[in-house]
């Protein structure tokens, strides 16, 4: 739920510098915050109500969230690598995009694993 942190100082100020200095445009500011909050809420809802959802809905929601995370982490990697963004406004104050790359890989792995599970379920239905 890092999106909520970006609504309070000092995270709000750091995030504003990241968006401004990376020249992503001011629309990126609310999109980044809302995207992080929405992706987190989707995953929490899936965690709490998985038993009440159809398998198809569960995979649709989780994969939607993972795709959103892939887009946000790709953007975060760009911001980290942008020479105009100082390290002191980045998480852990490091320029290397270790955190976004790690989260990007986790999201991609989750997508891959869920696609394998969906394919396995389709094979069981055919048999």
C-alpha positions as CSV (number, residue, x, y, z in Angstrom):
1,X,0.0,0.0,0.0
2,X,2.8,2.3,-0.9
3,X,0.4,4.6,-2.7
4,X,-1.1,5.7,0.6
5,X,2.4,6.7,1.8
6,X,2.6,9.1,-1.2
7,X,-0.2,11.2,0.3
8,X,1.8,12.3,3.4
9,X,5.1,14.0,3.8
10,X,8.0,13.4,3.3
11,X,7.0,10.6,0.8
12,X,4.6,13.1,-1.0
13,X,7.5,15.5,-1.5
14,X,9.9,12.9,-2.7
15,X,7.3,11.5,-5.1
16,X,6.6,14.9,-6.5
17,X,10.3,15.5,-7.2
18,X,10.5,12.0,-8.8
19,X,7.7,12.8,-11.2
20,X,8.8,16.4,-11.9
21,X,12.5,15.6,-12.5
22,X,11.8,12.5,-14.6
23,X,9.5,14.6,-16.9
24,X,6.7,12.0,-16.8
25,X,4.0,14.7,-16.8
26,X,1.7,15.8,-14.0
27,X,-0.9,13.2,-14.9
28,X,1.6,10.6,-13.7
29,X,1.3,11.9,-10.2
30,X,-2.3,10.9,-9.5
31,X,-2.1,7.8,-11.8
32,X,0.9,6.4,-9.8
33,X,-0.8,6.9,-6.5
34,X,-4.2,5.6,-7.6
35,X,-2.6,2.7,-9.4
36,X,-0.7,1.5,-6.4
37,X,-3.7,1.8,-4.1
38,X,-6.0,0.0,-6.6
39,X,-3.5,-2.8,-7.2
40,X,-3.1,-3.3,-3.5
41,X,-6.8,-3.3,-2.8
42,X,-7.5,-5.8,-5.5
43,X,-4.9,-8.2,-4.0
44,X,-6.4,-7.7,-0.5
45,X,-9.9,-8.4,-1.8
46,X,-8.7,-11.5,-3.6
47,X,-6.9,-12.7,-0.4
48,X,-10.0,-12.1,1.8
49,X,-12.7,-13.3,-0.6
50,X,-11.0,-16.0,-2.7
51,X,-13.4,-18.7,-1.4
52,X,-16.4,-16.7,-2.5
53,X,-15.0,-15.9,-6.0
54,X,-15.1,-18.0,-9.1
55,X,-11.7,-19.3,-10.2
56,X,-12.0,-17.2,-13.4
57,X,-12.8,-14.0,-11.5
58,X,-9.9,-14.6,-9.1
59,X,-7.4,-15.1,-11.9
60,X,-8.8,-12.1,-13.8
61,X,-8.4,-9.8,-10.8
62,X,-5.0,-11.0,-9.6
63,X,-3.5,-10.9,-13.1
64,X,-5.0,-7.4,-13.7
65,X,-3.2,-6.3,-10.5
66,X,0.0,-8.0,-11.5
67,X,-0.1,-6.3,-14.9
68,X,-0.6,-3.0,-13.2
69,X,2.4,-3.7,-11.0
70,X,4.5,-4.6,-14.0
71,X,3.6,-1.2,-15.6
72,X,4.3,0.7,-12.4
73,X,7.6,-1.1,-11.7
74,X,8.7,-0.5,-15.3
75,X,8.1,3.2,-14.8
76,X,9.9,3.1,-11.4
77,X,12.9,1.6,-13.2
78,X,12.9,4.4,-15.6
79,X,12.7,7.0,-12.8
80,X,15.6,5.3,-10.9
81,X,17.7,5.3,-14.0
82,X,16.9,8.9,-15.0
83,X,19.9,11.1,-14.3
84,X,17.7,14.1,-13.3
85,X,16.2,12.2,-10.3
86,X,18.5,12.5,-7.3
87,X,19.1,9.4,-5.1
88,X,17.9,11.2,-2.0
89,X,14.2,11.2,-3.2
90,X,14.3,7.4,-4.0
91,X,13.4,4.5,-1.7
92,X,16.4,3.6,0.5
93,X,18.2,6.5,-1.2
94,X,19.8,4.3,-3.9
95,X,19.9,5.0,-7.6
96,X,20.1,1.3,-8.6
97,X,16.6,0.0,-9.3
98,X,16.9,-3.1,-7.1
99,X,13.5,-2.8,-5.5
100,X,11.5,-2.1,-8.7
101,X,13.3,-4.9,-10.6
102,X,12.6,-7.3,-7.7
103,X,8.9,-6.4,-7.6
104,X,8.7,-6.5,-11.4
105,X,10.1,-10.1,-11.4
106,X,7.7,-11.2,-8.7
107,X,4.7,-9.8,-10.6
108,X,5.9,-11.5,-13.8
109,X,6.4,-14.8,-12.0
110,X,2.9,-14.6,-10.5
111,X,1.4,-14.0,-14.0
112,X,3.4,-17.0,-15.3
113,X,2.4,-19.3,-12.5
114,X,-1.3,-18.3,-12.7
115,X,-1.3,-18.9,-16.5
116,X,0.2,-22.4,-15.8
117,X,-2.5,-23.1,-13.3
118,X,-5.2,-22.0,-15.7
119,X,-3.8,-24.2,-18.4
120,X,-3.6,-27.2,-16.0
121,X,-7.2,-26.7,-15.0
122,X,-8.3,-26.6,-18.7
123,X,-6.4,-29.9,-19.2
124,X,-8.2,-31.5,-16.3
125,X,-11.6,-30.4,-17.7
126,X,-10.8,-31.9,-21.0
127,X,-9.8,-35.3,-19.5
